[in-house]
Amino acid sequence: MLDKLVRRLEKAGKIRKQKAGFVQIEALLREAILDLEEAHKIAHLAERATYLLAYNAMLKAGRALMLMGGFVPAGGAHHKTVVEMTSAILGDPYRTLTDHFETMRRKRNEMTYEAGTLLSKSEAHRAFSDAITLLKKILAETKAQNPQLELKFDLNEQ
């Protein structure tokens, strides 16, 4: 399934090959962690900001996962491509989580480009929790390929 998706996205110009070292991958993961730490600080004050930071963390972690596989998004629709690739790489055990990542992508788009988009406290809470789960999984995948990775991340899903 992943190979078929990669071929389709390469043919459509939505991804391109990119060599990267773990320094670049680690930098994206550090920023994802920072986004979630900041989301944690404001979660009780600002649902919209919490949601957007959680989404950004997922996006950066997804980009790190793609980069680890040797690809970056290209040619527009970068966010959608990252969600598709993240879903394909992590596979069925993470389908519910990556489906929610897609839902968050669409909601983030509405929140960015349209007025009056409603967001509940429970949506912000779930976004934060799912972002932590996704980041932990991608950190584990990265650590499996680079045992020397030393990123501290101690937030827990709520």
Secondary structure by P-SEA (a helix, b strand, c coil): caaaaaaaaaaaccbbbbbbcaaaaaaaaaaaaaaaaaaaacccccaaaaaaaaaaaaaaaaaaaaaaacccccccaaaaaaaaaaaaaacccaaaaaaaaaaaaaaaaaacccccccccaaaaaaaaaaaaaaaaaaaaaaaaacccbbbbbccccc
